[in-house]
């Protein structure tokens, strides 16, 4: 399937990380964020596709890469933010909410 129609097959960890944003008191130096990226970096392509599906609803990177993620409200970067709800991590329109 052409890239224009189907998106990019290979998921590049460094591109995902470079295009991530953080909200609240999270940043690249926050321990839980460092742990998250260490785990993601060790993922296989299959595991990365499942992570991508969890946070975006698709197994493929959009044409143009992670800088071109779109949601119903337009452009939206992969965003990690804290939630104060108890439970498992959840995804909402390109957001990863981490319980702490």
Backbone bond lengths (Angstrom), bond angles and torsions (degrees), N, CA, C in turn:
res aa  C-N    CA-C-N  psi(-1)  N-CA   C-N-CA  omega(-1)  CA-C   N-CA-C  phi
1 X - - - 1.455 - - 1.532 108.23 -
2 X 1.312 119.10 133.91 1.467 121.07 179.73 1.529 111.71 -62.97
3 X 1.326 115.54 149.24 1.464 121.27 -179.78 1.522 111.40 -59.28
4 X 1.318 117.75 -37.44 1.464 121.31 -177.45 1.516 111.14 -60.61
5 X 1.310 117.38 -35.26 1.465 121.23 -179.17 1.524 111.46 -88.39
6 X 1.327 117.16 -44.11 1.451 119.59 -170.41 1.507 116.66 -100.48
7 X 1.316 119.53 -11.22 1.456 120.49 -176.03 1.522 110.84 87.94
8 X 1.315 116.82 177.93 1.451 123.46 -176.23 1.521 109.79 -86.54
9 X 1.316 117.73 133.68 1.464 122.34 -178.54 1.527 112.40 -78.14
10 X 1.328 117.71 -45.82 1.470 122.72 -175.29 1.531 110.20 -79.12
11 X 1.318 117.10 129.59 1.463 121.33 178.18 1.514 107.92 -101.03
12 X 1.328 116.15 121.60 1.459 122.72 -179.75 1.522 109.16 -97.28
13 X 1.333 116.02 112.35 1.461 121.96 -178.95 1.530 111.89 -53.31
14 X 1.339 116.44 -47.96 1.472 120.15 -176.23 1.526 112.12 -62.95
15 X 1.328 117.25 -33.84 1.462 119.76 178.16 1.525 110.76 -69.62
16 X 1.329 116.51 -41.27 1.463 120.01 176.85 1.523 109.64 -59.25
17 X 1.327 116.75 -48.34 1.464 121.11 -178.74 1.532 111.33 -63.37
18 X 1.320 117.11 -41.82 1.469 121.12 -179.23 1.525 112.37 -64.87
19 X 1.327 117.10 -25.87 1.463 120.87 -178.29 1.518 113.30 -103.16
20 X 1.329 117.20 12.63 1.465 121.30 178.97 1.528 110.03 -84.90
21 X 1.301 114.83 149.90 1.462 121.90 173.75 1.521 108.27 -124.42
22 X 1.317 116.07 158.35 1.459 122.15 -178.74 1.510 108.57 -127.53
23 X 1.329 115.98 145.66 1.460 120.31 177.72 1.513 109.80 -122.08
24 X 1.319 114.47 160.22 1.463 120.51 -179.93 1.515 110.40 69.98
25 X 1.328 115.81 -137.24 1.461 119.77 -176.49 1.526 112.72 -91.86
26 X 1.333 118.43 15.42 1.462 121.90 177.43 1.532 110.60 -89.05
27 X 1.322 115.32 144.50 1.456 122.51 171.73 1.521 107.30 -157.23
28 X 1.320 117.31 -179.28 1.477 122.00 -177.54 1.527 112.59 -58.98
29 X 1.320 117.62 -24.01 1.468 121.32 -175.94 1.526 113.28 -92.45
30 X 1.325 118.31 -8.91 1.458 121.78 179.63 1.535 108.92 -66.54
31 X 1.350 117.99 129.09 1.473 119.83 -176.78 1.523 114.68 -52.15
32 X 1.318 118.85 -42.85 1.472 119.68 -178.03 1.529 110.71 -65.74
33 X 1.315 117.57 -31.94 1.464 120.98 177.10 1.528 109.91 -70.40
34 X 1.313 117.29 -41.37 1.461 120.81 176.92 1.529 110.37 -62.25
35 X 1.321 117.60 -41.21 1.474 122.00 177.40 1.529 109.68 -62.72
36 X 1.330 115.69 -46.24 1.460 120.63 -179.98 1.523 110.70 -55.10
37 X 1.341 117.11 -50.02 1.465 120.08 -177.35 1.528 111.82 -68.64
38 X 1.317 117.24 -32.23 1.467 119.44 177.13 1.529 109.80 -64.09
39 X 1.318 116.77 -41.47 1.472 121.44 178.21 1.522 110.06 -66.57
40 X 1.327 117.02 -46.67 1.461 120.93 -178.16 1.533 110.63 -63.46
41 X 1.323 117.10 -39.05 1.461 120.85 -179.92 1.533 111.81 -60.88
42 X 1.321 116.99 -31.73 1.458 121.39 -179.47 1.521 114.45 -85.13
43 X 1.324 117.20 -0.37 1.464 120.69 -177.62 1.525 111.88 -75.37
44 X 1.321 115.43 146.99 1.467 121.78 172.56 1.532 108.37 -73.91
45 X 1.332 116.70 168.90 1.462 120.30 176.31 1.532 110.93 -59.36
46 X 1.317 117.11 -38.77 1.456 119.90 178.73 1.529 111.12 -63.28
47 X 1.328 116.83 -44.21 1.473 120.60 178.57 1.520 110.83 -65.47
48 X 1.335 117.78 -39.59 1.463 120.96 177.35 1.524 110.93 -62.46
49 X 1.325 116.90 -38.56 1.463 120.24 178.19 1.522 110.75 -63.92
50 X 1.328 116.77 -38.03 1.472 119.48 177.87 1.530 111.31 -69.53
51 X 1.322 117.39 -37.73 1.469 120.19 174.93 1.526 109.65 -62.20
52 X 1.322 116.50 -46.94 1.459 121.17 179.17 1.527 110.67 -59.79
53 X 1.327 116.31 -41.96 1.463 119.92 178.03 1.526 111.20 -63.38
54 X 1.325 116.81 -39.45 1.464 121.47 179.52 1.521 111.44 -61.20
55 X 1.334 117.11 -42.51 1.464 119.15 -174.57 1.519 114.45 -92.63
56 X 1.343 118.11 -18.57 1.464 119.16 -177.73 1.515 114.50 -121.86
57 X 1.323 117.54 -18.78 1.452 119.97 -176.91 1.521 113.13 88.91
58 X 1.333 117.92 3.01 1.460 121.55 177.86 1.526 109.72 -136.73
59 X 1.325 116.14 153.20 1.460 120.99 179.27 1.526 112.36 -88.44
60 X 1.325 118.31 -3.01 1.462 120.90 -173.46 1.524 112.27 -119.92
61 X 1.324 114.38 147.89 1.463 122.09 175.54 1.529 107.38 -75.32
62 X 1.335 118.64 137.67 1.465 119.07 179.94 1.530 111.50 -65.80
63 X 1.316 115.37 156.86 1.456 120.71 174.95 1.525 107.24 -57.13
64 X 1.312 117.31 130.93 1.463 121.22 -177.17 1.513 112.61 96.68
65 X 1.341 117.01 -7.85 1.458 121.09 176.34 1.515 114.32 89.72
66 X 1.323 114.75 -171.57 1.468 121.23 -174.79 1.524 113.36 -66.51
67 X 1.309 117.54 -19.77 1.467 120.27 176.68 1.528 111.29 -67.23
68 X 1.338 117.25 -12.53 1.454 121.53 -176.26 1.523 113.14 -113.74
69 X 1.328 117.20 27.18 1.467 120.00 174.50 1.524 108.86 -66.80
70 X 1.312 116.01 138.35 1.462 122.07 178.40 1.520 109.40 -128.77
71 X 1.317 115.65 145.04 1.459 121.20 170.80 1.521 106.91 -122.83
72 X 1.286 117.87 -170.24 1.466 120.24 -176.55 1.528 112.77 -64.94
73 X 1.335 117.24 -20.31 1.467 121.04 179.67 1.524 112.80 -97.87
74 X 1.323 118.19 7.83 1.463 121.43 -179.89 1.514 111.45 109.53
75 X 1.339 116.80 -155.17 1.472 120.39 -177.44 1.527 111.64 -59.22
76 X 1.321 116.11 137.34 1.472 121.03 179.85 1.513 108.82 -149.46
77 X 1.305 117.34 118.83 1.464 120.68 177.21 1.529 110.06 -75.71
78 X 1.331 115.16 158.87 1.458 122.44 172.71 1.530 105.88 -64.25
79 X 1.326 117.98 116.64 1.460 122.74 -172.28 1.518 110.80 -122.68
80 X 1.334 115.43 134.56 1.460 121.36 176.88 1.512 107.58 -113.60
81 X 1.321 115.84 128.71 1.463 120.56 -179.78 1.520 110.06 -142.46
82 X 1.309 115.95 160.16 1.459 122.62 -179.57 1.528 110.11 -86.06
83 X 1.314 114.42 143.74 1.452 120.46 170.72 1.531 107.56 -125.15
84 X 1.291 116.55 153.17 1.467 119.73 -179.99 1.525 111.35 -104.94
85 X 1.324 115.38 13.05 1.456 120.22 176.14 1.521 108.85 -83.36
86 X 1.298 116.21 146.08 1.459 121.08 178.56 1.526 108.09 -88.13
87 X 1.323 116.04 135.34 1.453 120.23 178.35 1.512 111.47 144.56
88 X 1.299 114.99 -164.36 1.451 122.45 -178.88 1.527 110.47 -80.30
89 X 1.350 117.26 159.52 1.467 119.51 174.56 1.525 110.15 -58.41
90 X 1.300 116.50 146.26 1.454 121.65 178.67 1.524 108.94 -128.05
91 X 1.302 116.62 160.67 1.460 121.51 177.96 1.520 108.36 -124.55
92 X 1.311 115.51 136.43 1.454 122.26 178.16 1.519 108.36 -139.11
93 X 1.295 116.92 106.03 1.468 121.60 175.73 1.515 112.87 47.73
94 X 1.324 116.39 57.61 1.460 123.14 175.76 1.519 113.54 77.53
95 X 1.301 118.51 16.39 1.449 121.65 174.98 1.525 109.06 -108.69
96 X 1.314 117.23 139.50 1.460 120.96 170.17 1.523 105.33 -109.70
97 X 1.317 116.51 119.33 1.452 122.01 -179.82 1.522 108.35 -100.74
98 X 1.318 116.57 124.45 1.462 120.43 -177.18 1.519 108.68 -111.12
99 X 1.324 115.53 124.48 1.454 122.41 178.47 1.523 109.20 -76.36
100 X 1.324 116.59 135.06 1.470 119.00 176.18 1.501 110.66 -142.83
